[in-house]
Structures are given as structure tokens and as C-alpha cells.
Amino acid sequence: MYPRHWAVRTGTVLGALMIGGAALNAALLATDPQLYQALGDWLGGPELLRRLWAATLGARPLVWVPIVGIGYELAVGLLALARDPRRRLVGLAGIAVFHMGLLVMGLWPWAVPVLAAVGAAAVGTWREMRAEIAR
């Protein structure tokens, strides 16, 4: 059983992590937008993903980084910080989707522990929502 406070604290940490990622992307975009082209090659994911990265974030970082690297990360981070369990669950789901993408890109050592924490927090949040409905 996951106590409510554990799910809230984990959502807070994960939300802050995503907001920090958005801030980092904003700083990188402002200082060296061409860095994103090399990052796609560095990640070393499947060929199809590397081509997709090169055509989007690599070729047009001033368009795609604000949408994905800043906007998406900021939105799911803020939702994960929410006290309302429904909003927190949406944020946690968004964080899970983001980290599934990181898995595909080969960042297993980072994404797997985050996904484990997201899963546990989502279960705790789901139970919190069910308890509220039962009241």
C-alpha cells in the first residue's frame, strides 16, 4: 500500500525534475540551439528515431525544443505538482510517456528508475482518487 503522502512527495520530486529539464532546455536553446543536432546522434537510438530527431529537433530546434523540450516538460511537471490527484495522475502519465521515449533513445539507466517511481506514484495517486470517490 502506498500512503498518500508518498505519492504526493514523489509527484513533487518528479514534477520538479521535469520543470528543471524545461529550464535546462530553455538555457541550452538560448545559448547554443545547434547543440540539439549533435544530441540526437549522441543518444544513439534506432535509425528511424535518429532520422526523426534530425528532421525535427536537430533541423529546427527553435520550433521543436520550445514545444517538446520546454512546453511539454513544463506542463507535465506542473500537473505532477498538483494537489488534485486527477491532475497529478495526468502529469505522472505525461512523465511516463516522456521517459518511455528516453528508453527508446537508449537512456535506460536514467529512464528505468524514473519509470519505477512514476509507476509507484501513479498507483498511490490512483488509490487516493478511488478513496475520494468512495467517500
Buried (B, 14 or more C-beta within 10 A) or exposed (E): EBEEEBBBEBBBBBBEBBBEBBBEBBEBBEEEBEBBBEBBEEBEBEEEBBEBBBEBBBEEBEEBBBEBBBEBBBBBBBBBBBEEBEBBBBBBBBBBEBBEBBBBBBBEEEBEEBBEBBEBBBBBBBBBBEEEEEE
